[in-house]
Amino acid sequence: MITGEDAIAIGLSGPSLRGSGVAWDIRKSRPYAAYADMDFDVPLGENGDTYDRYLVRIEEMRQSRRIIQQAIDNLPDGPVNAKVPRLIKPPVGDYYHSIEGPKGEIGCYLVSDGTQQPWRMRVRRPAL
């Protein structure tokens, strides 16, 4: 069993963290993309054991279906084409952005000097 305090102390994220009863989901706390417009619940465990983490993952699959259904229902009629430039030049500075992945938080740190290639880039993936 992993308590909520221990889960935070060892750096758990995603379903493992929520299975310990900690209500932290990046899609709710810092919404990105269309997550601010979606209605979904963040499942939490009560005991912090393996069974709770399993139940959280199962409920997250149900919530993912709910999100997908809302996205499909909100699609506009007709073709949807995005005009994306062939080259995206990052602005000068340090940037960090994280998203919710299936196993936890995925973070990307970028340092740019204004050229086409970032000077430094690191991706932090969840450990569990």
VENPE-V897517 format. One record per pair of residues at least 12 apart in sequence whose C-alpha atoms are under 7 Angstrom apart, sorted by the first residue. I is the first residue (numbers start at 1). J is the second residue. Records with the same first field share a line. If there is no record, write none. Layout:
# VENPE-V897517
I: J ; J
This chain:
# VENPE-V897517
1: 48 ; 49
2: 20 ; 48 ; 49
3: 20 ; 48
4: 20 ; 21 ; 22
7: 20
13: 104 ; 105 ; 126
14: 103 ; 104 ; 105
15: 53 ; 56 ; 57 ; 103 ; 104
16: 53
18: 43 ; 44 ; 45
19: 44 ; 45 ; 48 ; 52 ; 53 ; 56
20: 45 ; 46 ; 47 ; 48
21: 44 ; 45 ; 46 ; 48
22: 44
23: 44
26: 99 ; 100
27: 100
38: 67 ; 70
40: 63 ; 66 ; 67
41: 63
43: 56 ; 59 ; 60
44: 56
89: 115 ; 116
90: 112 ; 114
91: 112 ; 114
92: 112 ; 113 ; 114
93: 111 ; 112 ; 113
94: 110 ; 111 ; 112
95: 109 ; 110 ; 111
96: 108 ; 109 ; 110
97: 109
103: 126 ; 128
104: 126
105: 125 ; 126
106: 124 ; 125 ; 126
107: 123 ; 124 ; 125
108: 122 ; 123 ; 124
109: 121 ; 122 ; 123
110: 122
